[in-house]
């Protein structure tokens, strides 16, 4: 389910954008959190960047057998060597 929320912000005197506490908490943004800002037409899209540690510690939604993984790794190695 996608929940859309609209909040009006003002740009700070030095061009800063300060998301309200409610938004920071909802997205799990912390001080020094890396974010990605993208301009698409007339929209500014801000996305939280996840650390590699966070990504690796998240359980996988895909199950794969050892034999399937081994075959995938071999196929990928062959493709890279071409």
N, C-alpha and C positions, 0 to 999 in steps of 0.2 A: 504494500500500500504506500503510495506517495502522498505525503502531506505537504501542502504548499503553504508557506507563511510569508506574508509581505510586511516588511518593516522599512520605514523611511529613516534614512541616516543623513547626516550632514558630513561633508568633507571637512577635516580639521584645517587649521590655518597653514599647516605645512603639507597638506595633501593626504593626511592620514585617514584611514577608514577604521573606525572602532565598532566592531560588532557588539551588540548588547550582551550582557552576561547570560541571558536566557538562550541566545543563539550559540555562544561559546560553549555552554554546558551541553546543549543538545548535540553539537557536533564533536564534543570532546576536545575542543581547542585549548591549548595551554600556552603560557608564555614561551616564546621562541619556537613555537610549532611551525614547521614549514608548511606553506600553503601554495597552491598553484592558482594564478590569476590568468584567465583567458578572456580575450575580447572577441565576441561573436556578434557581428553587425553592431547593433546599438546596446548590447548586453555585456555586462561584466560578470563573469562566472568565477566564483571562488570555490576551490575544492581543497579539502584537507589532504595532505600527502601522508601516507602511512610509512613508517620506518620499516626497514627490511626485517628487523626483529619482530615487529608487530605482525607482519605478513607471515613470517615463518612460524610464529607461535599460534596462528589461527588454524584450527583443524580443517583439513581438506574436506570438501564436499564430494569429492570423487574418490571412489575406491578402485584400486588397481592391484592386480596380483603381482608378485615378485617376477614371475615369468614374463608377464606382459610388459612390466617396467624394463626388464632386461632387454627384451626385443626392441622396445621403443628406443632405448639408449643406443643399441647397436645400429638401428636404422638411422638415427640422428647423426651418429658418428660417421657412418658411410656418406650421408648427405653432405656433411661439412667437409669431408675429405675430397669430394668431387670438385 
